[in-house]
Amino acid sequence: MLRVVGIVALFVLAACDQTTAKVGPSPSPVLAQGSWTQNLTLTGELPGRITSIVADQGTQQTFCSGAKARNGETWASTFYTTVDASGSEWQLSINVENFRGPGTYANRDVQISLQAPDNSRAWLNQGADASAHLAADKVTFTIDRSMQSGTMDAALTSAATGKRGAERIAGAWNCRG
């Protein structure tokens, strides 16, 4: 039976004039949802700890460019998590513009936001505002050699009030199982 299937496959390939196989990059391994461990402490308007992510559901999809990002591209990670015992879910998004490989990125290189999925509450790091004499929110974000973990220490501005440093996220992040 297998011999017949193989012969039929050869005829189909010959009929399509496919003489060479096209080899593409192998896909990244699929990790079980909710397996990215975190060790992030939140202080400020939303105190708590982030220790894991929640499983994908509907439009809430976890993403990490990890080792797939190349120099000059944007490295990104977005995941949903709970912060406290209430069970409320929050989205943490990290974007590194003009990715230069593993290392330390600061204020203007990184955009970090923490928000409720319905956008009712949100915090994000802001750049400097010379007209208001405000310095940029201080952010230090590191990516280790695996490009799938590192540390962060980020002061974030409240989107609702504009209060600088209203939230702070510090600790170790990870976007792998």
Backbone as a ProteinNet text record, in pm:
[ID]
protein_1_A
[PRIMARY]
MLRVVGIVALFVLAACDQTTAKVGPSPSPVLAQGSWTQNLTLTGELPGRITSIVADQGTQQTFCSGAKARNGETWASTFYTTVDASGSEWQLSINVENFRGPGTYANRDVQISLQAPDNSRAWLNQGADASAHLAADKVTFTIDRSMQSGTMDAALTSAATGKRGAERIAGAWNCRG
[TERTIARY]
82.5	0	86.7	189.8	277.9	352.5	386.7	457.1	368.4	237.3	143.4	131.7	124.8	114.9	240.4	355.5	480.9	486.8	441.8	442.7	347.9	229.5	133.2	193.6	262.5	325.5	429.8	507	607.5	542.7	431.7	361.3	306	252.7	197.6	309.4	422.6	535.3	587.5	595.7	643.4	546	417.2	316.6	322.5	361.1	372	507.8	596	730.1	811.5	792.1	867.9	988.3	1105.7	1224.9	1313.8	1298.2	1377.7	1287	1319.2	1241.2	1284.6	1189.2	1219.8	1226.5	1339.8	1359	1349.4	1259.3	1243.4	1292.4	1295.3	1339.9	1242.5	1295	1206.6	1132.9	1008.2	930.8	985.3	958.9	998.4	915	969.1	891	769.5	661	540.1	547.7	532.6	537.7	396.3	374.1	242.3	206.9	82.6	39.8	50.1	90.1	99.9	229.3	328.5	450.6	565.6	544.8	652.2	653.9	754.5	763.1	820.4	769.1	811.4	845.2	923.2	952	958.1	842.4	832.3	752.1	801.7	733.6	679.8	552.4	488.6	467.3	507.6	483.5	421.5	337	270.1	120.4	52.7	-93.5	-150.7	-75.2	-117.5	-8.6	-9.5	93.5	64	169.2	150.1	272.2	255.7	364.6	314.5	401.3	373.6	466.2	407.1	488.2	467.8	361	334.6	242	213.1	119.1	-6.9	-113.8	-237.5	-246.7	-320.4	-335.1	-403.4	-366.2	-429.2	-578.1	-656.4	-799.6	-853.5	-924.6	-980.5	-872.1	-890.1	-792.2	-674.5	-679	-567.5	-462.8	-363.2	-261.3	-123.7	-50.4	85.1	181.1	282.3	378.4	515.1	618.9	755.9	840.3	903.3	988.2	1115.2	1159.9	1274	1390.1	1443.7	1562.1	1534.1	1407.5	1374.1	1406.2	1418.8	1445.8	1588.2	1603.9	1734.6	1770	1897.8	1942.8	1867.4	1826.1	1752.6	1602.7	1556.7	1413.5	1361.3	1232.6	1172.8	1165.7	1221	1205.6	1082.4	992.5	868.1	824.1	758.1	695.2	566.4	458.4	330.5	272.1	230.3	164.2	60.3	-32.7	-138.1	-105.2	-136.4	-97.1	-195.3	-187.6	-258.8	-153.8	-194.2	-101.2	-124.5	-247.3	-280.7	-385.7	-436.7	-532.4	-670	-695.9	-827.4	-857.9	-752.3	-772	-788.7	-788	-798.5	-677	-701.5	-592.1	-541.1	-410.3	-342.3	-254.1	-235.9	-148.8	-19.2	93.8	225	287.1	320.3	380.7	516.1	613	748.7	792.7	837.9	888.9	1025.6	1122.8	1256.4	1274	1275.6	1294.6	1442.3	1469.9	1607	1689.8	1640	1704.9	1850	1940.8	2084.2	2142.9	2057.9	2105.9	2100.4	2150.8	2150.7	2222.8	2174	2237.4	2137.7	2176.6	2094.6	2038.3	1909.4	1839.3	1781.5	1776.5	1729.5	1612	1568.7	1450.8	1402.1	1477.7	1426	1421.2	1491.9	1494.8	1377.6	1310	1211.9	1077.9	971.4	836.6	775.6	735.2	673.7	537.8	436.8	303.5	240.9	166.2	87.1	-54.3	-148.7	-285.3	-387.6	-506.3	-619.4	-658	-702.6	-739.6	-843.5	-928.9	-1028.8	-977.7	-848.2	-782.5	-839.7	-911.7	-968.3	-860.7	-750.4	-635.9	-509.9	-415.4	-292.4	-178	-57.3	65.2	165.2	246.5	347.2	461.6	579.9	692	683.6	712.5	704.3	842.4	859.5	983.1	988.7	1098.2	1114.5	1017	973.7	885.8	952.9	1029.7	1108.1	1018.4	902.7	815	759.1	740.1	689.7	803.7	927.7	1047.3	1040.5	997.7	988.5	1089.6	1164.3	1259.1	1183.5	1246.2	1186.4	1174.4	1073.1	1062.8	1187	1245.2	1367.7	1333.5	1396.2	1377.5	1513.3	1536.4	1652.4	1597.5	1622	1569.4	1684.7	1708.8	1817.2	1761.2	1830	1798.2	1923.8	1911.8	2030.4	2061.4	2163.1	2209.5	2105.8	2013.5	1908.8	1804	1801	1702.7	1560.6	1549.4	1419.5	1404.2	1498.4	1485.8	1579.6	1560.9	1642.9	1581.1	1611.6	1559	1501.8	1420.8	1369.9	1353.8	1367	1336.5	1279.7	1147.9	1081	984.2	1002.1	905.4	805.5	676.8	572.2	479.5	428.9	336.5	193.3	105.7	-36.1	-97.2	-163.2	-230.1	-350.9	-410.5	-529.1	-495.3	-390.7	-360.9	-237.2	-151.2	-26	81.1	53.2	149.3	270.3	387.2	511.9	547.9	600.6	642.8	529.3	407.3	291.1	295.4	370.2	384.6	529.4	576.5	712.2	708.1	777.6	789.8	938.6	975.4	1116.3	1128.8	1231.5	1259.5	1297.8	1281.8	1322.6	1200.9	1218.7	1114.5	1166.9	1073.8	1110.2	999.1	1037.9	935.9	966.3	979.3	999.5	953.2	940.6	892.1	996
-119.7	0	125.8	128.9	244.8	264.5	153.2	162.3	230.6	200.3	260.7	410.3	448.7	589.9	663.4	602.1	663.7	683.7	585.1	595.5	705.7	712.1	817.1	954.6	967.5	1095.2	1135.7	1039.8	1071.1	1121.4	1058.3	1103.9	1244.7	1274.3	1407.3	1510.9	1481.1	1573.7	1593.8	1486.6	1497.3	1579.4	1561.8	1635.6	1784.7	1818.3	1959.6	2016.5	1936.9	1977.4	2025.4	1960.8	1995.1	1902	1954.4	1870.4	1888.7	1999.4	2018.9	2054.6	2002.6	2033.1	2168	2249.5	2378.5	2358.4	2393.2	2375.4	2511.3	2524.6	2649.4	2631.8	2738.5	2727.7	2642.4	2568.7	2486.6	2577	2545.5	2632.1	2624.7	2731.7	2732.1	2629.1	2570.6	2472.7	2538.8	2466	2517.2	2485.7	2587.5	2569.7	2570.9	2494.9	2492.2	2631.5	2672.1	2804	2811.2	2926.3	2945.6	2894.4	2858.3	2798.6	2898.1	3024.3	3122.3	3172.3	3134.4	3180.3	3321.3	3401.6	3540.2	3562.1	3663.4	3703.6	3855.3	3917.4	4062.3	4117.4	4223.5	4288.9	4422.7	4448.4	4574	4656.8	4782.9	4874.6	5000.8	5065	5186.6	5168.4	5218.6	5215.1	5073.9	4981.5	4841.4	4753.9	4739.7	4656.4	4508.1	4428.5	4284.6	4217.9	4091.1	4012.9	3942.7	3933.3	3855.1	3734.4	3614.1	3492.3	3397.9	3418.4	3330	3402.6	3338.6	3395.4	3310.3	3365.6	3288.9	3234.9	3128.9	3064.4	3156.5	3142.5	3218.2	3188	3291	3272.3	3383.9	3345.9	3444.2	3531.9	3663.3	3757.1	3781.1	3728.7	3739.6	3635.3	3676.7	3585.5	3626.7	3531.6	3553.3	3547.6	3634.8	3639.4	3677.9	3619.5	3661	3637.8	3743.2	3724.1	3649.9	3658.7	3582.1	3580.4	3461.9	3446.3	3470.5	3490.4	3514.4	3657.3	3750.4	3890.3	3906.8	3993.4	4022.5	4168	4199.6	4337.5	4432.7	4545.2	4645.7	4626	4509.8	4482.4	4520.8	4497.9	4517.9	4383.5	4376.9	4259.8	4287.4	4190.7	4215.6	4095.1	4124.3	4021.3	4079.5	4005.2	4042.8	3920.2	3935.8	3824.2	3875.7	3788	3818.4	3746.3	3811.7	3759.9	3807.2	3747.2	3798.7	3860.8	3963.8	4038.4	4008.9	3977.8	3955.6	3845.2	3824.1	3716.2	3742.3	3863.3	3895.4	3816	3769.9	3695	3783.2	3916.5	4007.7	3990.5	3988.8	3970.6	4105.2	4109.1	4228.3	4191.3	4283.7	4262.5	4339.5	4269.2	4332.7	4323.6	4439.5	4444.8	4512.9	4454	4507.4	4512	4627.5	4643.3	4709.3	4647.1	4704.6	4744.6	4874.7	4926.2	4915.8	4896.2	4887.4	4789.3	4668.7	4561.4	4545.1	4535.5	4522	4394.5	4298.1	4173.9	4177.1	4072.4	4066.9	4188.1	4234.4	4348.5	4428.7	4550.4	4639.9	4751.2	4775.1	4881	4977.8	5104.8	5206.4	5284.1	5383.3	5466	5473	5535.7	5563.1	5439.5	5332	5210.3	5117.1	5134.3	5035.8	5102.5	5035.8	5077.3	4962.6	4993	4893.3	4946.4	4862	4901.7	4788	4825.6	4733.3	4787.4	4703.3	4753.3	4642.9	4686.9	4595.4	4562.2	4439.4	4403.1	4496.4	4559	4651.7	4796.1	4815.2	4946.8	5043.2	4993.2	5081.6	5139.9	5071.3	5120.7	5083.7	5177.1	5150	5237.2	5183.4	5254.3	5226.2	5325.2	5306.1	5403.3	5366.2	5457.9	5570.1	5690.3	5809.9	5866.4	5924.5	5993.8	6128.5	6196.6	6328.3	6427.6	6522.7	6630.1	6762.4	6815	6936.8	7055.8	7066.6	7181.9	7181.2	7064.4	7053.8	7030.3	7030.9	7008.7	6874	6770.9	6636.6	6544.8	6472.9	6374	6249.8	6169.2	6042.3	5948.7	5861.8	5756.6	5669.9	5635.7	5555.7	5408.7	5352.8	5211.9	5149.4	5034	4950.8	4812.5	4765.1	4636.6	4556.1	4437.4	4354.2	4229.6	4187.6	4064.8	3978.7	3856.1	3769.4	3704.4	3621.8	3562	3475.2	3414.9	3332.3	3417.3	3545.2	3641.6	3604.2	3524	3482.1	3505.6	3576.2	3610.1	3725	3782.2	3894.3	3961.2	4089.6	4164.8	4297.8	4356.6	4490.5	4567.5	4697.3	4791.5	4912.8	4928.2	5030.2	5112.5	5244.6	5338	5370.3	5364.5	5385.3	5499.5	5569.6	5681.4	5631.7	5683.6	5649.2	5712.9	5632.5	5685.4	5769.7	5742.3	5814.8	5952.2	5960	6084.9	6157	6086.5	6146.1	6150	6090.9	6092.4	6005.7	6066.7	5996.5	5906.2	5787	5693.8	5638.6	5639.8	5591	5439.8	5371.8	5225.7	5190.5	5085.9	5037.9	4886.3	4833.5	4688.9	4656.1	4562.5	4525.7	4375.2	4316.3	4174.9	4103.8	3971.5	3885.7	3848.7	3857.5	3818.4	3701.6	3633.7	3515.1	3490.3	3452.1	3419.4	3282.3	3187	3047.2	2958.6	2831.2	2737.8	2703.6
0	0	0	85	90	-41.7	-106.2	-234	-337.7	-338.4	-432.2	-404	-275.6	-238.3	-283.7	-266.2	-308.5	-458.9	-534.8	-680.9	-726.1	-664.8	-698.9	-668.2	-554	-517.1	-619.8	-669	-771.1	-899.5	-939.5	-1059.9	-1040.7	-923.1	-896.1	-902.2	-839.7	-842.6	-984.3	-1060.5	-1198.8	-1281.3	-1258.7	-1334	-1301	-1180.9	-1139.9	-1175.4	-1235.6	-1274.8	-1156.2	-1042.1	-921.9	-919.7	-950.3	-955.1	-834.1	-762.4	-641.5	-525.5	-412	-292.3	-237.5	-197.1	-136.7	13.9	71.2	214.1	280.2	375.8	449.5	591.5	666.3	804.7	884.7	978.9	1060.8	1158.7	1187.8	1276.9	1418.9	1494.8	1635.4	1709.4	1815.1	1889	1952.9	1957.9	2020.3	2168.5	2250.3	2394.7	2449.5	2552.6	2615	2663.1	2638.5	2682.8	2834.4	2883.2	3026.9	3086.2	3002.3	3055.9	3070.2	3036.9	3050.7	3194	3269.3	3407.4	3411	3501.1	3518.4	3665.9	3693.7	3831	3832.8	3814.1	3804.7	3921.8	3982	4092.7	4044	4073.1	4036.8	4162.8	4157.8	4268.9	4211.4	4290.4	4245.1	4246.7	4144.4	4140.8	4128.3	4073	4062.3	4124	4256.9	4319.9	4299.1	4289.9	4276.7	4219.1	4180.7	4122.2	3997.6	3899.1	3779.3	3785.2	3789.7	3798.7	3680.9	3603.6	3489.4	3392.9	3280.3	3184.2	3183.7	3124.9	3112.1	2969.6	2953.7	2823.2	2722.9	2596.8	2489	2485.2	2455	2438	2349.7	2245.9	2152.8	2093.1	2108	2053.5	2147.5	2267.9	2362.1	2325.5	2249.7	2200.8	2251	2305.1	2352.6	2234.3	2236.4	2126.8	2180	2122.9	2152.3	2028.5	1978.1	1860.7	1897.7	2023.9	2071.2	1974.5	1948.3	1864.2	1716.3	1678.6	1537.7	1494.1	1588.9	1554.3	1502.9	1407.1	1348	1374.5	1368.1	1389.5	1297.3	1353.6	1278.2	1279.4	1319.2	1326.9	1465.4	1487.8	1620.2	1690	1810.9	1897.3	1981.2	1995.5	2068.2	2149.4	2260.3	2342	2398.4	2386.8	2445.6	2512.1	2636.2	2703.6	2801.7	2836.1	2931.7	3061.7	3172.2	3302.4	3409.2	3524.5	3641.5	3732.6	3804.7	3889	4036.1	4071.8	4212.1	4222.1	4340.9	4364.9	4304.1	4254.1	4198.7	4072.2	4003.6	3879.9	3758.1	3776.2	3662.3	3572.9	3442.2	3347.6	3298.2	3272.3	3225.3	3108.2	3016.4	2901	2924.2	2913	2921	2782.7	2725.6	2591.8	2600.5	2531.4	2528.2	2382.3	2336.7	2200.6	2207	2144.8	2133.1	1987.4	1963.4	1828.4	1790.8	1664.7	1615.7	1699.6	1708.1	1783.7	1738.6	1836	1807.2	1868.5	1898.8	1957.9	2109.1	2173.6	2319.9	2378.1	2491.6	2556.7	2636.6	2669.7	2750.8	2664.2	2681	2608.4	2712	2676.4	2770	2711.5	2786.6	2762	2618.1	2529.9	2395.2	2306.5	2343.9	2262.8	2289.6	2403.5	2450.5	2478.2	2437	2475.8	2555.5	2677.6	2764.9	2805.7	2797.1	2843.2	2922	3022.5	3103.5	3099.8	3055.5	3042.4	3062.5	3104.2	3110.4	2966.7	2939	2801	2739.5	2822	2768.1	2765.6	2797.5	2798.6	2901.6	3002.1	3104	3195.1	3210.6	3288.6	3212.1	3208.4	3133.9	3184.8	3173.3	3206.9	3095.4	3059.4	2956.2	2981.2	2932.5	2950.1	2847.4	2893.3	2811.2	2784.7	2669.4	2636.9	2707.6	2692.2	2752.9	2689.7	2769.4	2722.6	2759	2664.6	2690.6	2724.3	2658.7	2683.3	2825.7	2882.7	3020	3119.8	3069.3	3153.3	3225.7	3153.2	3210.3	3143.9	3226.2	3173.9	3129.4	3048.6	3004.8	3125.1	3120.2	3221.7	3211.4	3324.8	3325.1	3300	3197.9	3162.7	3136.3	3197.6	3165	3134.5	3013.4	2968.5	2910.8	2964.3	2912.3	2846.1	2741.5	2669.4	2674.1	2724.8	2734.1	2599.1	2596.3	2469.8	2400.7	2477.7	2417.1	2345.4	2376.1	2326.1	2369	2475.8	2526.6	2676.1	2737.7	2879.4	2910.9	3028.2	3070.7	3191.5	3208.8	3322.6	3274.5	3359.9	3331.2	3460.7	3448.6	3555.7	3484.6	3491.3	3410.8	3493.9	3488.4	3546	3435.7	3469.2	3369	3409.9	3311.4	3330.9	3319.8	3404.9	3397.8	3273.8	3192	3072.7	3111.7	3227.6	3270.6	3328.1	3409.6	3480.2	3427.5	3353.9	3307.6	3414.7	3529.9	3640.5	3604.2	3600.9	3571.4	3688.9	3657.5	3761.8	3845.2	3791.7	3866.3	3886.3	3801.8	3811.8	3783.2	3849.1	3824.2	3813.7	3712.6	3693.5	3699.2	3786.3	3799.4	3822.7	3762.3	3784	3656.7	3660.2	3548.9	3463.8	3332.2	3237.2	3155.4	3088.6	3012	2910.6	2790.7	2689.7	2629.4	2716.8	2676.2	2791.4	2764.2	2866.3	2970.4
[MASK]
+++++++++++++++++++++++++++++++++++++++++++++++++++++++++++++++++++++++++++++++++++++++++++++++++++++++++++++++++++++++++++++++++++++++++++++++++++++++++++++++++++++++++++++++++

